[in-house]
Amino acid sequence: MAMNKNTVLAWATYIMIFIGLSLIALGAFRYNEVAGWGFASVGIGFLANAWVFNALKGRV
Protein backbone atom coordinates (compact mmCIF):
# COMPACT_ATOMS: atom_id res chain seq x y z
CA MET A 1 0.00 0.00 0.00
CA ALA A 2 1.51 3.27 -1.11
CA MET A 3 1.01 6.16 1.24
CA ASN A 4 0.29 9.41 -0.52
CA LYS A 5 -0.10 12.84 1.07
CA ASN A 6 -3.77 12.35 1.94
CA THR A 7 -3.12 9.03 3.66
CA VAL A 8 -0.34 10.55 5.76
CA LEU A 9 -2.61 13.44 6.77
CA ALA A 10 -5.41 11.01 7.64
CA TRP A 11 -3.12 8.95 9.90
CA ALA A 12 -1.76 12.12 11.51
CA THR A 13 -5.33 13.28 12.14
CA TYR A 14 -6.31 10.00 13.83
CA ILE A 15 -3.18 9.96 15.98
CA MET A 16 -3.66 13.58 17.05
CA ILE A 17 -7.32 12.97 17.92
CA PHE A 18 -6.30 10.00 20.09
CA ILE A 19 -3.56 11.97 21.85
CA GLY A 20 -5.83 14.99 22.32
CA LEU A 21 -8.63 12.96 23.86
CA SER A 22 -6.21 11.10 26.11
CA LEU A 23 -4.69 14.39 27.33
CA ILE A 24 -8.15 15.77 28.06
CA ALA A 25 -8.99 12.57 29.94
CA LEU A 26 -5.75 12.86 31.94
CA GLY A 27 -6.60 16.42 32.86
CA ALA A 28 -10.15 15.52 33.84
CA PHE A 29 -9.62 12.27 35.74
CA ARG A 30 -5.99 12.04 36.85
CA TYR A 31 -4.92 15.52 37.92
CA ASN A 32 -7.28 17.55 40.12
CA GLU A 33 -5.12 20.62 40.61
CA VAL A 34 -3.76 23.23 38.22
CA ALA A 35 -1.87 20.65 36.15
CA GLY A 36 -5.21 19.23 34.98
CA TRP A 37 -6.09 22.51 33.34
CA GLY A 38 -2.78 22.43 31.47
CA PHE A 39 -3.31 18.88 30.25
CA ALA A 40 -6.84 19.69 29.10
CA SER A 41 -5.78 22.86 27.26
CA VAL A 42 -2.96 21.05 25.46
CA GLY A 43 -5.45 18.33 24.52
CA ILE A 44 -7.77 20.95 23.04
CA GLY A 45 -4.80 22.28 21.07
CA PHE A 46 -4.13 18.80 19.70
CA LEU A 47 -7.78 18.55 18.58
CA ALA A 48 -7.50 21.95 16.88
CA ASN A 49 -4.39 20.79 14.99
CA ALA A 50 -6.18 17.58 13.99
CA TRP A 51 -9.02 19.70 12.63
CA VAL A 52 -6.56 21.68 10.51
CA PHE A 53 -4.92 18.49 9.22
CA ASN A 54 -8.34 17.12 8.29
CA ALA A 55 -9.15 20.34 6.43
CA LEU A 56 -5.88 20.08 4.47
CA LYS A 57 -6.69 16.64 3.04
CA GLY A 58 -7.19 16.93 -0.71
CA ARG A 59 -5.78 20.48 -0.87
CA VAL A 60 -2.07 19.83 -0.42
DSSP file (Angstrom, degrees, kcal/mol; ACC not computed):
  #  RESIDUE AA STRUCTURE BP1 BP2  ACC     N-H-->O    O-->H-N    N-H-->O    O-->H-N    TCO  KAPPA ALPHA  PHI   PSI    X-CA   Y-CA   Z-CA
    1    1 A M              0   0    0      0, 0.0     2,-0.4     0, 0.0     0, 0.0   0.000 360.0 360.0 360.0 119.9    0.0    0.0    0.0
    2    2 A A        -     0   0    0      1,-0.0     2,-0.7     5,-0.0     5,-0.1  -0.666 360.0-140.6 -83.9 135.2    1.5    3.3   -1.1
    3    3 A M        -     0   0    0     -2,-0.4     2,-0.1     4,-0.1    -1,-0.0  -0.854  22.6-175.6-100.3 114.4    1.0    6.2    1.2
    4    4 A N     >  -     0   0    0     -2,-0.7     4,-2.0     1,-0.0     5,-0.2  -0.294  45.9 -84.0 -93.7-173.5    0.3    9.4   -0.5
    5    5 A K  H  > S+     0   0    0      1,-0.2     4,-2.2     2,-0.2     5,-0.2   0.881 127.1  51.3 -62.8 -39.3   -0.1   12.8    1.1
    6    6 A N  H  > S+     0   0    0      1,-0.2     4,-2.1     2,-0.2    -1,-0.2   0.873 109.0  50.7 -68.2 -36.1   -3.8   12.4    1.9
    7    7 A T  H  > S+     0   0    0      2,-0.2     4,-2.4     1,-0.2    -1,-0.2   0.899 110.2  49.7 -67.7 -39.8   -3.1    9.0    3.7
    8    8 A V  H  X S+     0   0    0     -4,-2.0     4,-2.4     1,-0.2    -2,-0.2   0.919 111.9  48.3 -64.3 -42.8   -0.3   10.5    5.8
    9    9 A L  H  X S+     0   0    0     -4,-2.2     4,-2.2     2,-0.2    -2,-0.2   0.865 110.3  52.4 -65.6 -35.7   -2.6   13.4    6.8
   10   10 A A  H  X S+     0   0    0     -4,-2.1     4,-2.3     2,-0.2    -2,-0.2   0.933 111.2  45.9 -66.0 -45.1   -5.4   11.0    7.6
   11   11 A W  H  X S+     0   0    0     -4,-2.4     4,-2.5     1,-0.2     5,-0.2   0.911 112.5  51.0 -63.5 -41.8   -3.1    9.0    9.9
   12   12 A A  H  X S+     0   0    0     -4,-2.4     4,-2.4     1,-0.2    -1,-0.2   0.885 109.3  51.8 -62.5 -37.9   -1.8   12.1   11.5
   13   13 A T  H  X S+     0   0    0     -4,-2.2     4,-2.2     2,-0.2    -2,-0.2   0.931 110.9  46.6 -63.7 -46.3   -5.3   13.3   12.1
   14   14 A Y  H  X S+     0   0    0     -4,-2.3     4,-2.2     1,-0.2    -2,-0.2   0.909 113.6  48.4 -63.8 -41.8   -6.3   10.0   13.8
   15   15 A I  H  X S+     0   0    0     -4,-2.5     4,-2.5     1,-0.2    -1,-0.2   0.914 112.4  48.4 -65.1 -42.0   -3.2   10.0   16.0
   16   16 A M  H  X S+     0   0    0     -4,-2.4     4,-2.6     2,-0.2    -1,-0.2   0.855 109.8  52.0 -69.0 -34.2   -3.7   13.6   17.1
   17   17 A I  H  X S+     0   0    0     -4,-2.2     4,-2.5     2,-0.2     5,-0.2   0.927 111.3  47.9 -65.0 -43.5   -7.3   13.0   17.9
   18   18 A F  H  X S+     0   0    0     -4,-2.2     4,-2.2     2,-0.2    -2,-0.2   0.931 114.7  44.8 -62.4 -46.1   -6.3   10.0   20.1
   19   19 A I  H  X S+     0   0    0     -4,-2.5     4,-2.4     2,-0.2    -2,-0.2   0.908 113.4  51.2 -65.9 -41.3   -3.6   12.0   21.9
   20   20 A G  H  X S+     0   0    0     -4,-2.6     4,-2.1     1,-0.2    -2,-0.2   0.921 111.9  45.6 -62.8 -44.4   -5.8   15.0   22.3
   21   21 A L  H  X S+     0   0    0     -4,-2.5     4,-2.3     1,-0.2    -1,-0.2   0.874 112.6  51.1 -67.5 -36.1   -8.6   13.0   23.9
   22   22 A S  H  X S+     0   0    0     -4,-2.2     4,-2.3    -5,-0.2    -2,-0.2   0.880 109.9  49.8 -69.6 -35.4   -6.2   11.1   26.1
   23   23 A L  H  X S+     0   0    0     -4,-2.4     4,-2.4     2,-0.2    -2,-0.2   0.897 111.0  49.2 -67.3 -39.1   -4.7   14.4   27.3
   24   24 A I  H  X S+     0   0    0     -4,-2.1     4,-2.0     2,-0.2    -2,-0.2   0.908 111.4  49.8 -64.6 -40.7   -8.2   15.8   28.1
   25   25 A A  H  X>S+     0   0    0     -4,-2.3     4,-2.9     2,-0.2     5,-0.5   0.896 109.5  51.5 -65.0 -39.5   -9.0   12.6   29.9
   26   26 A L  I  X>S+     0   0    0     -4,-2.3     4,-1.8     1,-0.2     5,-1.8   0.930 111.7  47.2 -60.7 -44.6   -5.8   12.9   31.9
   27   27 A G  I  <5S+     0   0    0     -4,-2.4    -1,-0.2     1,-0.2    -2,-0.2   0.841 117.8  42.2 -66.2 -32.3   -6.6   16.4   32.9
   28   28 A A  I  <5S+     0   0    0     -4,-2.0    -2,-0.2    -5,-0.2    -1,-0.2   0.880 129.9  19.5 -82.6 -38.6  -10.1   15.5   33.8
   29   29 A F  I  <5S+     0   0    0     -4,-2.9    -3,-0.2    -5,-0.2    -2,-0.2   0.721 126.5  39.0-109.1 -24.6   -9.6   12.3   35.7
   30   30 A R  I  <<S+     0   0    0     -4,-1.8     2,-0.6    -5,-0.5    -3,-0.2   0.900 111.3  44.8 -96.7 -46.9   -6.0   12.0   36.9
   31   31 A Y      < +     0   0    0     -5,-1.8    -1,-0.2     1,-0.1     8,-0.0  -0.884  52.4 177.5-108.4 122.5   -4.9   15.5   37.9
   32   32 A N        +     0   0    0     -2,-0.6    -1,-0.1    -3,-0.1    -5,-0.0   0.544  63.0  63.5 -98.9  -9.4   -7.3   17.5   40.1
   33   33 A E  S >> S-     0   0    0      3,-0.0     3,-1.3     1,-0.0     4,-0.7  -0.024 113.1 -59.3-100.5-153.7   -5.1   20.6   40.6
   34   34 A V  H >> S+     0   0    0      1,-0.3     4,-1.3     2,-0.2     3,-0.6   0.796 125.8  67.8 -64.0 -29.5   -3.8   23.2   38.2
   35   35 A A  H 3> S+     0   0    0      1,-0.2     4,-2.4     2,-0.2    -1,-0.3   0.817  92.3  62.1 -61.4 -29.6   -1.9   20.6   36.1
   36   36 A G  H <> S+     0   0    0     -3,-1.3     4,-2.4     1,-0.2    -1,-0.2   0.877 100.0  52.8 -63.4 -37.9   -5.2   19.2   35.0
   37   37 A W  H <X S+     0   0    0     -4,-0.7     4,-2.3    -3,-0.6    -1,-0.2   0.889 109.3  50.0 -63.9 -38.2   -6.1   22.5   33.3
   38   38 A G  H  X S+     0   0    0     -4,-1.3     4,-2.3     2,-0.2     5,-0.2   0.925 110.7  48.2 -66.0 -44.8   -2.8   22.4   31.5
   39   39 A F  H  X S+     0   0    0     -4,-2.4     4,-2.1     1,-0.2    -2,-0.2   0.919 113.2  48.3 -61.1 -43.1   -3.3   18.9   30.3
   40   40 A A  H  X S+     0   0    0     -4,-2.4     4,-2.0     2,-0.2    -2,-0.2   0.896 111.3  49.2 -66.6 -39.8   -6.8   19.7   29.1
   41   41 A S  H  X S+     0   0    0     -4,-2.3     4,-1.8     2,-0.2    -1,-0.2   0.886 111.2  49.1 -69.6 -36.8   -5.8   22.9   27.3
   42   42 A V  H  X S+     0   0    0     -4,-2.3     4,-2.1     2,-0.2    -1,-0.2   0.884 109.8  53.3 -66.9 -36.8   -3.0   21.1   25.5
   43   43 A G  H  X S+     0   0    0     -4,-2.1     4,-2.0     2,-0.2    -2,-0.2   0.888 107.2  50.7 -63.4 -38.7   -5.5   18.3   24.5
   44   44 A I  H  X S+     0   0    0     -4,-2.0     4,-2.1     1,-0.2    -1,-0.2   0.876 108.4  53.3 -65.8 -36.4   -7.8   20.9   23.0
   45   45 A G  H  X S+     0   0    0     -4,-1.8     4,-2.2     2,-0.2    -2,-0.2   0.892 106.5  51.9 -63.7 -39.4   -4.8   22.3   21.1
   46   46 A F  H  X S+     0   0    0     -4,-2.1     4,-2.2     1,-0.2    -2,-0.2   0.905 109.2  50.1 -62.9 -40.5   -4.1   18.8   19.7
   47   47 A L  H  X S+     0   0    0     -4,-2.0     4,-1.9     2,-0.2    -2,-0.2   0.877 108.9  52.2 -66.0 -35.9   -7.8   18.6   18.6
   48   48 A A  H  X S+     0   0    0     -4,-2.1     4,-1.8     2,-0.2    -2,-0.2   0.906 110.2  48.1 -65.4 -40.8   -7.5   22.0   16.9
   49   49 A N  H  X S+     0   0    0     -4,-2.2     4,-2.5     1,-0.2    -2,-0.2   0.883 109.6  52.9 -66.0 -37.4   -4.4   20.8   15.0
   50   50 A A  H  X S+     0   0    0     -4,-2.2     4,-2.3     1,-0.2    -1,-0.2   0.876 106.7  53.4 -64.2 -36.3   -6.2   17.6   14.0
   51   51 A W  H  X S+     0   0    0     -4,-1.9     4,-1.9     2,-0.2    -1,-0.2   0.906 109.4  48.1 -63.9 -41.2   -9.0   19.7   12.6
   52   52 A V  H  X S+     0   0    0     -4,-1.8     4,-1.4     2,-0.2    -2,-0.2   0.912 110.8  50.6 -65.4 -43.0   -6.6   21.7   10.5
   53   53 A F  H  X S+     0   0    0     -4,-2.5     4,-0.7     1,-0.2    -2,-0.2   0.895 109.9  50.8 -62.3 -38.9   -4.9   18.5    9.2
   54   54 A N  H >< S+     0   0    0     -4,-2.3     3,-0.6     1,-0.2    -1,-0.2   0.875 108.8  51.6 -66.3 -36.1   -8.3   17.1    8.3
   55   55 A A  H 3< S+     0   0    0     -4,-1.9    -1,-0.2     1,-0.2    -2,-0.2   0.771 104.9  57.6 -70.5 -24.9   -9.1   20.3    6.4
   56   56 A L  H >X S+     0   0    0     -4,-1.4     3,-2.3    -3,-0.2     4,-1.0   0.673  77.5 112.8 -79.4 -16.8   -5.9   20.1    4.5
   57   57 A K  T << S+     0   0    0     -4,-0.7   -51,-0.1    -3,-0.6    -3,-0.0  -0.357  87.7  11.9 -60.2 129.8   -6.7   16.6    3.0
   58   58 A G  T 34 S+     0   0    0     -2,-0.1    -1,-0.3     1,-0.0    -2,-0.1   0.298 118.3  73.9  87.6  -9.2   -7.2   16.9   -0.7
   59   59 A R  T <4        0   0    0     -3,-2.3    -2,-0.2     1,-0.1    -3,-0.1   0.571 360.0 360.0-109.9 -13.0   -5.8   20.5   -0.9
   60   60 A V     <        0   0    0     -4,-1.0    -1,-0.1     0, 0.0    -3,-0.1   0.459 360.0 360.0 -91.4 360.0   -2.1   19.8   -0.4
